[in-house]
Amino acid sequence: MFVLSFLAVETAVWVVAVSVAVSLALLLIIVVAPWKDVREEPELDEETETRLLLGEDPEAIERDLEAREEERRQRVANLRPREEE
């Protein structure tokens, strides 16, 4: 009887040990794997990041940024010297 209970305890210890090892390996993969892709992404400016975190629609943010960029281009184009006639 003692031998059977000892084998059951030993088996349970092995099952727990293997489960812990597999869990730690999966956790490591989940944490480490995406870091290369995250590092390669361009950094967001603070306003865009804040608006995304506040739950604004990304398409609306993109439209606003494109409108600002177009306005900036127009201002720069207005600085172009006029051709003399």
N, CA, C and O atoms as a GROMACS GRO file, in nm:
protein
  340
    1MET      N    1   0.082  -0.119   0.000
    1MET     CA    2   0.000   0.000   0.000
    1MET      C    3   0.086   0.126   0.000
    1MET      O    4   0.058   0.223  -0.070
    2PHE      N    5   0.193   0.121   0.080
    2PHE     CA    6   0.283   0.234   0.088
    2PHE      C    7   0.350   0.261  -0.046
    2PHE      O    8   0.369   0.376  -0.085
    3VAL      N    9   0.385   0.155  -0.117
    3VAL     CA   10   0.452   0.168  -0.246
    3VAL      C   11   0.360   0.237  -0.346
    3VAL      O   12   0.405   0.322  -0.422
    4LEU      N   13   0.231   0.202  -0.346
    4LEU     CA   14   0.137   0.265  -0.438
    4LEU      C   15   0.120   0.413  -0.406
    4LEU      O   16   0.116   0.495  -0.498
    5SER      N   17   0.110   0.449  -0.281
    5SER     CA   18   0.093   0.589  -0.246
    5SER      C   19   0.221   0.667  -0.278
    5SER      O   20   0.214   0.783  -0.319
    6PHE      N   21   0.338   0.604  -0.259
    6PHE     CA   22   0.464   0.669  -0.294
    6PHE      C   23   0.473   0.695  -0.444
    6PHE      O   24   0.517   0.801  -0.486
    7LEU      N   25   0.430   0.597  -0.526
    7LEU     CA   26   0.432   0.614  -0.671
    7LEU      C   27   0.333   0.723  -0.715
    7LEU      O   28   0.361   0.799  -0.808
    8ALA      N   29   0.218   0.729  -0.649
    8ALA     CA   30   0.121   0.832  -0.683
    8ALA      C   31   0.176   0.971  -0.650
    8ALA      O   32   0.157   1.064  -0.728
    9VAL      N   33   0.242   0.985  -0.537
    9VAL     CA   34   0.300   1.114  -0.499
    9VAL      C   35   0.412   1.150  -0.594
    9VAL      O   36   0.423   1.265  -0.638
   10GLU      N   37   0.496   1.052  -0.627
   10GLU     CA   38   0.607   1.077  -0.718
   10GLU      C   39   0.555   1.117  -0.856
   10GLU      O   40   0.610   1.208  -0.919
   11THR      N   41   0.451   1.051  -0.903
   11THR     CA   42   0.392   1.084  -1.033
   11THR      C   43   0.332   1.226  -1.029
   11THR      O   44   0.348   1.302  -1.124
   12ALA      N   45   0.266   1.259  -0.921
   12ALA     CA   46   0.208   1.392  -0.908
   12ALA      C   47   0.317   1.499  -0.908
   12ALA      O   48   0.300   1.606  -0.967
   13VAL      N   49   0.429   1.471  -0.842
   13VAL     CA   50   0.539   1.566  -0.839
   13VAL      C   51   0.593   1.588  -0.980
   13VAL      O   52   0.620   1.701  -1.021
   14TRP      N   53   0.609   1.479  -1.055
   14TRP     CA   54   0.659   1.491  -1.193
   14TRP      C   55   0.561   1.567  -1.281
   14TRP      O   56   0.602   1.649  -1.363
   15VAL      N   57   0.433   1.540  -1.265
   15VAL     CA   58   0.332   1.610  -1.345
   15VAL      C   59   0.335   1.759  -1.315
   15VAL      O   60   0.329   1.841  -1.407
   16VAL      N   61   0.344   1.794  -1.188
   16VAL     CA   62   0.349   1.935  -1.149
   16VAL      C   63   0.477   1.999  -1.202
   16VAL      O   64   0.474   2.112  -1.252
   17ALA      N   65   0.589   1.931  -1.191
   17ALA     CA   66   0.717   1.986  -1.237
   17ALA      C   67   0.716   2.010  -1.388
   17ALA      O   68   0.762   2.114  -1.434
   18VAL      N   69   0.664   1.915  -1.463
   18VAL     CA   70   0.657   1.931  -1.608
   18VAL      C   71   0.561   2.045  -1.644
   18VAL      O   72   0.588   2.124  -1.734
   19SER      N   73   0.449   2.052  -1.574
   19SER     CA   74   0.352   2.158  -1.600
   19SER      C   75   0.412   2.296  -1.573
   19SER      O   76   0.391   2.389  -1.651
   20VAL      N   77   0.485   2.309  -1.465
   20VAL     CA   78   0.549   2.436  -1.432
   20VAL      C   79   0.653   2.471  -1.538
   20VAL      O   80   0.662   2.586  -1.580
   21ALA      N   81   0.731   2.375  -1.580
   21ALA     CA   82   0.834   2.400  -1.681
   21ALA      C   83   0.772   2.444  -1.813
   21ALA      O   84   0.820   2.539  -1.876
   22VAL      N   85   0.667   2.377  -1.855
   22VAL     CA   86   0.599   2.414  -1.980
   22VAL      C   87   0.537   2.552  -1.967
   22VAL      O   88   0.544   2.632  -2.060
   23SER      N   89   0.476   2.581  -1.854
   23SER     CA   90   0.414   2.712  -1.832
   23SER      C   91   0.518   2.824  -1.837
   23SER      O   92   0.494   2.928  -1.899
   24LEU      N   93   0.632   2.803  -1.774
   24LEU     CA   94   0.738   2.904  -1.776
   24LEU      C   95   0.793   2.924  -1.917
   24LEU      O   96   0.822   3.037  -1.958
   25ALA      N   97   0.807   2.816  -1.990
   25ALA     CA   98   0.855   2.827  -2.128
   25ALA      C   99   0.756   2.905  -2.214
   25ALA      O  100   0.797   2.990  -2.293
   26LEU      N  101   0.628   2.877  -2.200
   26LEU     CA  102   0.526   2.950  -2.276
   26LEU      C  103   0.522   3.097  -2.237
   26LEU      O  104   0.508   3.184  -2.323
   27LEU      N  105   0.533   3.124  -2.109
   27LEU     CA  106   0.534   3.263  -2.062
   27LEU      C  107   0.654   3.337  -2.120
   27LEU      O  108   0.641   3.452  -2.163
   28LEU      N  109   0.768   3.274  -2.122
   28LEU     CA  110   0.888   3.335  -2.178
   28LEU      C  111   0.869   3.364  -2.327
   28LEU      O  112   0.908   3.471  -2.375
   29ILE      N  113   0.811   3.270  -2.399
   29ILE     CA  114   0.785   3.290  -2.542
   29ILE      C  115   0.688   3.406  -2.564
   29ILE      O  116   0.708   3.488  -2.653
   30ILE      N  117   0.582   3.413  -2.484
   30ILE     CA  118   0.483   3.518  -2.498
   30ILE      C  119   0.543   3.656  -2.471
   30ILE      O  120   0.509   3.753  -2.539
   31VAL      N  121   0.631   3.664  -2.374
   31VAL     CA  122   0.690   3.792  -2.337
   31VAL      C  123   0.801   3.834  -2.431
   31VAL      O  124   0.808   3.950  -2.470
   32VAL      N  125   0.888   3.743  -2.469
   32VAL     CA  126   1.007   3.777  -2.546
   32VAL      C  127   0.980   3.785  -2.696
   32VAL      O  128   1.039   3.870  -2.763
   33ALA      N  129   0.896   3.702  -2.750
   33ALA     CA  130   0.877   3.692  -2.895
   33ALA      C  131   0.837   3.823  -2.962
   33ALA      O  132   0.895   3.856  -3.065
   34PRO      N  133   0.742   3.900  -2.911
   34PRO     CA  134   0.701   4.020  -2.984
   34PRO      C  135   0.797   4.139  -2.972
   34PRO      O  136   0.777   4.238  -3.042
   35TRP      N  137   0.898   4.133  -2.888
   35TRP     CA  138   0.982   4.250  -2.866
   35TRP      C  139   1.054   4.297  -2.991
   35TRP      O  140   1.071   4.417  -3.009
   36LYS      N  141   1.096   4.206  -3.079
   36LYS     CA  142   1.167   4.249  -3.199
   36LYS      C  143   1.074   4.331  -3.287
   36LYS      O  144   1.115   4.435  -3.339
   37ASP      N  145   0.951   4.287  -3.304
   37ASP     CA  146   0.855   4.362  -3.385
   37ASP      C  147   0.821   4.495  -3.321
   37ASP      O  148   0.804   4.596  -3.391
   38VAL      N  149   0.810   4.496  -3.190
   38VAL     CA  150   0.777   4.621  -3.121
   38VAL      C  151   0.889   4.722  -3.137
   38VAL      O  152   0.862   4.841  -3.157
   39ARG      N  153   1.012   4.679  -3.130
   39ARG     CA  154   1.125   4.771  -3.144
   39ARG      C  155   1.134   4.828  -3.284
   39ARG      O  156   1.183   4.940  -3.302
   40GLU      N  157   1.088   4.754  -3.386
   40GLU     CA  158   1.098   4.800  -3.524
   40GLU      C  159   0.989   4.900  -3.561
   40GLU      O  160   1.001   4.969  -3.663
   41GLU      N  161   0.883   4.911  -3.482
   41GLU     CA  162   0.775   5.003  -3.513
   41GLU      C  163   0.819   5.147  -3.486
   41GLU      O  164   0.891   5.173  -3.389
   42PRO      N  165   0.775   5.240  -3.572
   42PRO     CA  166   0.808   5.380  -3.545
   42PRO      C  167   0.734   5.429  -3.421
   42PRO      O  168   0.622   5.385  -3.392
   43GLU      N  169   0.796   5.520  -3.350
   43GLU     CA  170   0.736   5.572  -3.227
   43GLU      C  171   0.623   5.668  -3.260
   43GLU      O  172   0.634   5.748  -3.353
   44LEU      N  173   0.514   5.661  -3.185
   44LEU     CA  174   0.402   5.753  -3.203
   44LEU      C  175   0.430   5.883  -3.129
   44LEU      O  176   0.498   5.884  -3.026
   45ASP      N  177   0.377   5.994  -3.184
   45ASP     CA  178   0.391   6.118  -3.109
   45ASP      C  179   0.294   6.114  -2.990
   45ASP      O  180   0.201   6.033  -2.987
   46GLU      N  181   0.318   6.200  -2.894
   46GLU     CA  182   0.242   6.195  -2.768
   46GLU      C  183   0.093   6.218  -2.789
   46GLU      O  184   0.011   6.152  -2.725
   47GLU      N  185   0.057   6.310  -2.877
   47GLU     CA  186  -0.085   6.340  -2.898
   47GLU      C  187  -0.158   6.220  -2.958
   47GLU      O  188  -0.268   6.185  -2.913
   48THR      N  189  -0.099   6.157  -3.058
   48THR     CA  190  -0.161   6.041  -3.121
   48THR      C  191  -0.175   5.927  -3.021
   48THR      O  192  -0.280   5.862  -3.014
   49GLU      N  193  -0.071   5.901  -2.944
   49GLU     CA  194  -0.076   5.794  -2.845
   49GLU      C  195  -0.185   5.820  -2.741
   49GLU      O  196  -0.258   5.730  -2.702
   50THR      N  197  -0.194   5.946  -2.696
   50THR     CA  198  -0.295   5.982  -2.597
   50THR      C  199  -0.435   5.963  -2.654
   50THR      O  200  -0.523   5.908  -2.587
   51ARG      N  201  -0.456   6.007  -2.777
   51ARG     CA  202  -0.589   5.994  -2.838
   51ARG      C  203  -0.627   5.848  -2.856
   51ARG      O  204  -0.743   5.811  -2.837
   52LEU      N  205  -0.530   5.763  -2.891
   52LEU     CA  206  -0.558   5.620  -2.905
   52LEU      C  207  -0.592   5.559  -2.770
   52LEU      O  208  -0.685   5.479  -2.759
   53LEU      N  209  -0.516   5.596  -2.666
   53LEU     CA  210  -0.542   5.542  -2.533
   53LEU      C  211  -0.677   5.588  -2.477
   53LEU      O  212  -0.738   5.519  -2.395
   54LEU      N  213  -0.723   5.705  -2.520
   54LEU     CA  214  -0.853   5.755  -2.476
   54LEU      C  215  -0.968   5.693  -2.555
   54LEU      O  216  -1.085   5.720  -2.526
   55GLY      N  217  -0.936   5.611  -2.655
   55GLY     CA  218  -1.038   5.536  -2.726
   55GLY      C  219  -1.093   5.604  -2.850
   55GLY      O  220  -1.199   5.565  -2.899
   56GLU      N  221  -1.024   5.704  -2.902
   56GLU     CA  222  -1.071   5.768  -3.024
   56GLU      C  223  -1.051   5.675  -3.143
   56GLU      O  224  -0.967   5.586  -3.141
   57ASP      N  225  -1.131   5.699  -3.246
   57ASP     CA  226  -1.126   5.618  -3.367
   57ASP      C  227  -0.993   5.642  -3.440
   57ASP      O  228  -0.962   5.757  -3.471
   58PRO      N  229  -0.915   5.538  -3.468
   58PRO     CA  230  -0.787   5.557  -3.537
   58PRO      C  231  -0.802   5.622  -3.674
   58PRO      O  232  -0.714   5.696  -3.718
   59GLU      N  233  -0.912   5.594  -3.743
   59GLU     CA  234  -0.932   5.656  -3.875
   59GLU      C  235  -0.953   5.806  -3.862
   59GLU      O  236  -0.905   5.883  -3.946
   60ALA      N  237  -1.025   5.849  -3.757
   60ALA     CA  238  -1.045   5.993  -3.735
   60ALA      C  239  -0.912   6.060  -3.702
   60ALA      O  240  -0.885   6.171  -3.748
   61ILE      N  241  -0.830   5.994  -3.625
   61ILE     CA  242  -0.698   6.048  -3.592
   61ILE      C  243  -0.615   6.061  -3.719
   61ILE      O  244  -0.548   6.162  -3.739
   62GLU      N  245  -0.620   5.960  -3.803
   62GLU     CA  246  -0.544   5.964  -3.928
   62GLU      C  247  -0.591   6.078  -4.018
   62GLU      O  248  -0.510   6.147  -4.080
   63ARG      N  249  -0.723   6.098  -4.026
   63ARG     CA  250  -0.776   6.209  -4.108
   63ARG      C  251  -0.727   6.344  -4.054
   63ARG      O  252  -0.690   6.432  -4.131
   64ASP      N  253  -0.728   6.359  -3.922
   64ASP     CA  254  -0.680   6.483  -3.862
   64ASP      C  255  -0.532   6.506  -3.892
   64ASP      O  256  -0.491   6.617  -3.925
   65LEU      N  257  -0.454   6.401  -3.881
   65LEU     CA  258  -0.310   6.414  -3.909
   65LEU      C  259  -0.285   6.448  -4.055
   65LEU      O  260  -0.199   6.530  -4.086
   66GLU      N  261  -0.361   6.385  -4.146
   66GLU     CA  262  -0.345   6.416  -4.288
   66GLU      C  263  -0.385   6.560  -4.318
   66GLU      O  264  -0.320   6.627  -4.398
   67ALA      N  265  -0.492   6.609  -4.253
   67ALA     CA  266  -0.534   6.748  -4.273
   67ALA      C  267  -0.426   6.844  -4.223
   67ALA      O  268  -0.398   6.944  -4.288
   68ARG      N  269  -0.367   6.814  -4.109
   68ARG     CA  270  -0.260   6.899  -4.057
   68ARG      C  271  -0.139   6.898  -4.150
   68ARG      O  272  -0.078   7.002  -4.174
   69GLU      N  273  -0.105   6.781  -4.201
   69GLU     CA  274   0.009   6.771  -4.292
   69GLU      C  275  -0.017   6.850  -4.420
   69GLU      O  276   0.073   6.916  -4.471
   70GLU      N  277  -0.138   6.843  -4.471
   70GLU     CA  278  -0.173   6.918  -4.592
   70GLU      C  279  -0.166   7.068  -4.565
   70GLU      O  280  -0.118   7.145  -4.649
   71GLU      N  281  -0.213   7.110  -4.448
   71GLU     CA  282  -0.206   7.253  -4.411
   71GLU      C  283  -0.061   7.298  -4.401
   71GLU      O  284  -0.027   7.408  -4.443
   72ARG      N  285   0.022   7.213  -4.344
   72ARG     CA  286   0.165   7.247  -4.333
   72ARG      C  287   0.229   7.260  -4.470
   72ARG      O  288   0.309   7.351  -4.494
   73ARG      N  289   0.194   7.170  -4.561
   73ARG     CA  290   0.248   7.177  -4.698
   73ARG      C  291   0.205   7.305  -4.767
   73ARG      O  292   0.284   7.368  -4.838
   74GLN      N  293   0.079   7.344  -4.747
   74GLN     CA  294   0.031   7.466  -4.810
   74GLN      C  295   0.105   7.588  -4.756
   74GLN      O  296   0.138   7.679  -4.832
   75ARG      N  297   0.131   7.590  -4.627
   75ARG     CA  298   0.204   7.702  -4.570
   75ARG      C  299   0.345   7.708  -4.626
   75ARG      O  300   0.396   7.817  -4.654
   76VAL      N  301   0.408   7.594  -4.643
   76VAL     CA  302   0.543   7.590  -4.698
   76VAL      C  303   0.540   7.631  -4.845
   76VAL      O  304   0.630   7.701  -4.891
   77ALA      N  305   0.439   7.588  -4.918
   77ALA     CA  306   0.428   7.624  -5.059
   77ALA      C  307   0.409   7.775  -5.075
   77ALA      O  308   0.453   7.832  -5.174
   78ASN      N  309   0.344   7.839  -4.980
   78ASN     CA  310   0.326   7.983  -4.987
   78ASN      C  311   0.456   8.058  -4.968
   78ASN      O  312   0.465   8.176  -5.004
   79LEU      N  313   0.558   7.994  -4.914
   79LEU     CA  314   0.687   8.057  -4.895
   79LEU      C  315   0.773   8.055  -5.022
   79LEU      O  316   0.879   8.117  -5.027
   80ARG      N  317   0.727   7.983  -5.121
   80ARG     CA  318   0.803   7.972  -5.246
   80ARG      C  319   0.814   8.111  -5.309
   80ARG      O  320   0.716   8.184  -5.315
   81PRO      N  321   0.933   8.148  -5.354
   81PRO     CA  322   0.948   8.281  -5.418
   81PRO      C  323   0.865   8.288  -5.546
   81PRO      O  324   0.856   8.191  -5.622
   82ARG      N  325   0.807   8.402  -5.565
   82ARG     CA  326   0.725   8.422  -5.686
   82ARG      C  327   0.818   8.448  -5.805
   82ARG      O  328   0.920   8.517  -5.794
   83GLU      N  329   0.780   8.391  -5.914
   83GLU     CA  330   0.859   8.412  -6.036
   83GLU      C  331   0.830   8.552  -6.091
   83GLU      O  332   0.716   8.596  -6.098
   84GLU      N  333   0.936   8.618  -6.128
   84GLU     CA  334   0.918   8.752  -6.181
   84GLU      C  335   0.868   8.744  -6.323
   84GLU      O  336   0.911   8.658  -6.401
   85GLU      N  337   0.779   8.832  -6.356
   85GLU     CA  338   0.718   8.828  -6.489
   85GLU      C  339   0.790   8.918  -6.584
   85GLU      O  340   0.753   8.928  -6.701
   0.00000   0.00000   0.00000
